[in-house]
Amino acid sequence: MTNELDDAFFRLERDAQVKIIVLRGNGQHFSSGHDLGTDAHLKDLQHESYASYGLKSRAEQDYFKWSEQDVEMCLRWRNLSKVLIVGVKGYTIYHGCAVMSCGDIVIAADDVKVMPSLVEYTSLPWDLALNAKKCKEILMLQRFVLAPECERLGLVNRVVPTEELDHELQRTAKALCAADPFHLRMMKATVNQAQDIAGFTPSMRGGLSNWMSWRWHFDHVGGVAGDSAGGALNAKRLAPVAQALAEPVMYFSRLASTARL
């Protein structure tokens, strides 16, 4: 799906009839993260492996996979020449958060449950305007960030009732379509450049080393067998969803959602 999304963005960016791009989840949830270990994923691996690129060692294959198909793709999506509006609802977990963060404008349903983490593309420190203490708390507890906190922290632009999310996405897109496309592009470039001058892009690329260190530790100590063709096939277990939904972790999510500035 990552490659399919990249192809779709490539085509939309070059379609003169498309002024604004809207990305949303088709169902109750936005994304539970990477598709790892499902029947569809394993079938894809039968047709193509990372060894086909001439990469012999697992380290080479893992770096190529996570660098090219996660970090660099997200950086491309962040820098699309057109405005990207993202609508999130329900579970938005791990790499789903990375995709969400690529949006120029993010609108959330009031049932959203966002779980950032140390992943290949870890943008949370920047999404929180380098609020280091809050960022560490969220990452270390591996907890959900609920809708009110998402809006207060600036992870999303605004929160709307779940049943109104699609309407709000359309309304926002229509309003932006009235603007000059090149003006929008230059305003987007101005903001992205400000982040890049502060170190955003080098931080995303450099952070991959932390992810790779953790994944090798997880594979060898955490009890999940690695597979060089597709990574740890049971890596869906990386996201501690059950723990985050239960006490005491959910206590901190609720507490943060009711806190006031």
C-alpha positions as CSV (number, residue, x, y, z in Angstrom):
1,M,0.0,0.0,0.0
2,T,2.9,2.4,0.7
3,N,4.0,2.1,-2.9
4,E,0.5,2.4,-4.2
5,L,0.0,5.6,-2.2
6,D,3.3,7.0,-3.5
7,D,2.2,6.2,-7.1
8,A,-1.2,7.9,-6.5
9,F,0.5,11.1,-5.1
10,F,2.9,11.1,-8.1
11,R,-0.1,11.0,-10.5
12,L,-2.2,13.5,-8.6
13,E,0.7,16.0,-8.4
14,R,1.0,16.0,-12.2
15,D,-2.7,16.1,-13.0
16,A,-3.5,19.7,-13.9
17,Q,-7.1,19.2,-13.0
18,V,-6.2,18.4,-9.4
19,K,-5.8,21.4,-7.2
20,I,-6.0,19.9,-3.7
21,I,-5.2,16.4,-2.5
22,V,-7.3,14.8,0.3
23,L,-6.3,11.6,2.1
24,R,-8.7,9.8,4.4
25,G,-9.3,6.3,5.7
26,N,-12.1,4.3,4.1
27,G,-13.7,2.7,7.1
28,Q,-13.9,3.2,10.8
29,H,-10.1,3.9,11.2
30,F,-7.4,5.8,9.5
31,S,-4.5,3.3,9.7
32,S,-3.2,0.7,12.1
33,G,0.3,1.2,10.6
34,H,2.3,-1.0,8.2
35,D,0.8,-4.1,6.7
36,L,3.1,-6.7,8.1
37,G,2.5,-10.4,8.1
38,T,-1.0,-10.4,6.5
39,D,-1.7,-12.8,3.6
40,A,-1.6,-10.0,1.1
41,H,1.7,-8.8,2.4
42,L,3.3,-12.3,2.3
43,K,1.9,-12.8,-1.2
44,D,3.7,-9.7,-2.4
45,L,7.0,-10.9,-0.9
46,Q,6.7,-14.0,-3.1
47,H,6.9,-11.9,-6.2
48,E,9.7,-9.5,-5.1
49,S,12.2,-9.4,-2.3
50,Y,14.7,-6.8,-1.4
51,A,17.5,-9.2,-2.5
52,S,16.3,-8.5,-6.1
53,Y,17.8,-5.0,-5.8
54,G,21.3,-6.6,-5.4
55,L,21.3,-6.1,-1.7
56,K,22.9,-9.1,-0.1
57,S,23.0,-8.6,3.7
58,R,20.0,-8.2,5.9
59,A,21.4,-4.8,7.1
60,E,21.5,-3.5,3.5
61,Q,18.0,-4.8,2.8
62,D,16.5,-3.4,6.0
63,Y,18.2,0.0,5.5
64,F,16.9,0.2,1.9
65,K,13.4,-0.9,2.9
66,W,13.1,1.6,5.8
67,S,15.0,4.5,4.2
68,E,13.5,4.4,0.7
69,Q,10.0,3.2,1.5
70,D,9.4,5.1,4.7
71,V,11.6,8.0,5.4
72,E,12.1,9.2,1.8
73,M,8.5,8.6,0.8
74,C,7.2,10.6,3.7
75,L,9.6,13.4,2.9
76,R,8.3,13.4,-0.6
77,W,4.7,13.5,0.5
78,R,5.5,16.3,2.9
79,N,6.9,18.3,0.0
80,L,4.2,17.7,-2.6
81,S,3.7,20.7,-4.7
82,K,0.0,20.7,-3.9
83,V,-1.7,21.1,-0.6
84,L,-2.3,17.7,1.2
85,I,-5.3,17.6,3.6
86,V,-5.5,14.5,5.8
87,G,-8.6,13.4,7.6
88,V,-8.0,10.9,10.5
89,K,-10.4,8.9,12.6
90,G,-10.4,5.9,14.9
91,Y,-7.0,4.2,15.3
92,T,-4.1,6.1,13.8
93,I,-1.1,4.1,14.9
94,Y,2.7,4.1,14.3
95,H,3.3,4.7,10.6
96,G,-0.2,5.9,10.3
97,C,0.9,8.8,12.4
98,A,3.9,9.3,10.1
99,V,1.5,9.5,7.1
100,M,-0.8,11.9,9.0
101,S,2.2,14.2,9.8
102,C,2.9,14.6,6.1
103,G,-0.4,16.6,5.8
104,D,-0.3,20.3,5.5
105,I,-3.7,20.4,7.2
106,V,-5.0,17.6,9.4
107,I,-8.6,17.4,10.5
108,A,-9.5,14.7,13.1
109,A,-12.7,13.0,14.1
110,D,-13.6,13.2,17.8
111,D,-13.0,9.4,18.1
112,V,-9.4,9.5,16.9
113,K,-6.8,7.6,18.9
114,V,-3.3,8.5,17.8
115,M,-0.4,6.4,18.9
116,P,3.0,7.9,17.8
117,S,6.2,5.9,18.5
118,L,9.8,5.5,17.6
119,V,9.3,4.4,14.0
120,E,11.2,4.8,10.7
121,Y,9.9,8.4,10.3
122,T,9.6,9.9,13.8
123,S,8.3,13.4,13.4
124,L,6.6,13.8,16.8
125,P,9.2,16.1,18.3
126,W,8.7,18.5,15.3
127,D,4.9,18.0,15.3
128,L,5.0,19.2,19.0
129,A,7.2,22.2,18.1
130,L,10.1,20.5,20.0
131,N,8.1,20.2,23.3
132,A,10.7,17.7,24.4
133,K,9.1,16.7,27.8
134,K,5.6,16.1,26.4
135,C,7.1,14.2,23.4
136,K,9.1,11.9,25.7
137,E,6.1,11.2,27.9
138,I,3.9,10.2,24.9
139,L,6.6,8.0,23.4
140,M,7.8,6.4,26.6
141,L,4.3,5.6,27.8
142,Q,3.4,4.4,24.3
143,R,-0.1,5.8,25.0
144,F,-2.8,7.1,22.8
145,V,-3.2,10.8,22.2
146,L,-7.0,11.4,22.2
147,A,-8.8,14.1,20.1
148,P,-8.8,17.0,22.6
149,E,-5.1,16.6,23.3
150,C,-4.3,16.2,19.6
151,E,-5.9,19.6,18.9
152,R,-4.3,21.3,21.9
153,L,-0.8,20.1,21.1
154,G,-1.1,21.0,17.4
155,L,-1.0,17.5,16.0
156,V,-4.2,18.3,14.2
157,N,-5.7,21.6,13.1
158,R,-9.2,20.9,14.5
159,V,-11.5,18.2,15.7
160,V,-15.0,17.6,14.4
161,P,-17.7,15.1,15.1
162,T,-16.9,11.8,13.4
163,E,-20.0,11.9,11.2
164,E,-19.0,15.4,10.0
165,L,-15.4,14.6,9.1
166,D,-15.9,14.0,5.3
167,H,-18.0,17.2,5.0
168,E,-15.3,19.2,6.8
169,L,-12.6,17.8,4.5
170,Q,-14.7,18.7,1.5
171,R,-15.4,22.2,2.8
172,T,-11.8,22.9,3.5
173,A,-10.7,21.6,0.1
174,K,-13.2,23.7,-1.7
175,A,-12.1,26.8,0.1
176,L,-8.5,26.2,-0.7
177,C,-9.3,25.5,-4.4
178,A,-10.3,29.2,-4.7
179,A,-6.7,30.2,-3.9
180,D,-3.9,30.7,-6.5
181,P,-2.2,27.3,-6.7
182,F,1.3,28.8,-7.0
183,H,0.7,31.0,-4.0
184,L,-0.3,28.0,-2.0
185,R,2.8,26.2,-3.1
186,M,5.1,29.1,-2.1
187,M,3.4,29.4,1.3
188,K,3.8,25.7,1.9
189,A,7.5,25.9,0.8
190,T,8.1,28.8,3.2
191,V,6.9,26.9,6.2
192,N,8.6,23.7,5.3
193,Q,11.9,25.6,4.6
194,A,11.7,27.1,8.1
195,Q,11.5,23.6,9.6
196,D,14.3,22.4,7.4
197,I,16.6,25.3,8.4
198,A,16.0,24.2,12.0
199,G,17.0,20.6,11.0
200,F,13.7,18.8,10.2
201,T,14.9,16.7,7.2
202,P,18.3,15.7,8.6
203,S,16.5,14.8,11.8
204,M,14.1,12.5,9.9
205,R,17.0,10.8,8.1
206,G,19.3,10.6,11.1
207,G,16.5,9.2,13.3
208,L,16.4,6.1,11.2
209,S,19.5,4.8,12.9
210,N,17.6,4.8,16.2
211,W,14.8,2.9,14.7
212,M,17.2,0.3,13.2
213,S,19.0,-0.1,16.5
214,W,15.7,-0.7,18.3
215,R,14.4,-3.1,15.6
216,W,17.5,-5.3,15.7
217,H,17.2,-5.3,19.5
218,F,13.5,-6.2,19.2
219,D,14.2,-9.0,16.8
220,H,17.0,-10.6,18.7
221,V,15.9,-10.0,22.3
222,G,12.2,-9.4,22.0
223,G,11.5,-12.9,20.7
224,V,10.4,-12.1,17.2
225,A,12.2,-13.9,14.5
226,G,13.6,-11.6,11.8
227,D,13.1,-12.2,8.1
228,S,15.4,-10.3,5.6
229,A,12.7,-10.3,2.9
230,G,10.0,-8.7,4.9
231,G,11.4,-7.7,8.3
232,A,9.9,-9.3,11.4
233,L,6.7,-10.9,10.1
234,N,5.0,-10.5,13.4
235,A,6.0,-6.9,13.8
236,K,2.3,-5.9,14.1
237,R,2.9,-6.8,17.7
238,L,5.2,-3.8,18.1
239,A,2.2,-1.5,18.8
240,P,1.0,-2.2,22.3
241,V,-2.6,-1.4,21.6
242,A,-4.1,-3.7,24.3
243,Q,-1.9,-2.1,26.9
244,A,-2.7,1.4,25.8
245,L,-6.4,0.8,26.0
246,A,-6.2,-0.7,29.5
247,E,-5.3,0.9,32.8
248,P,-3.0,2.3,33.9
249,V,-1.9,3.7,30.5
250,M,-5.3,4.9,29.4
251,Y,-5.5,6.9,32.6
252,F,-2.7,9.1,31.3
253,S,-4.4,9.6,27.9
254,R,-7.7,10.6,29.6
255,L,-5.8,12.9,32.0
256,A,-4.0,14.6,29.2
257,S,-7.3,15.1,27.2
258,T,-9.0,16.9,30.2
259,A,-6.0,19.0,31.1
260,R,-6.2,22.7,30.5
261,L,-3.5,25.2,29.7
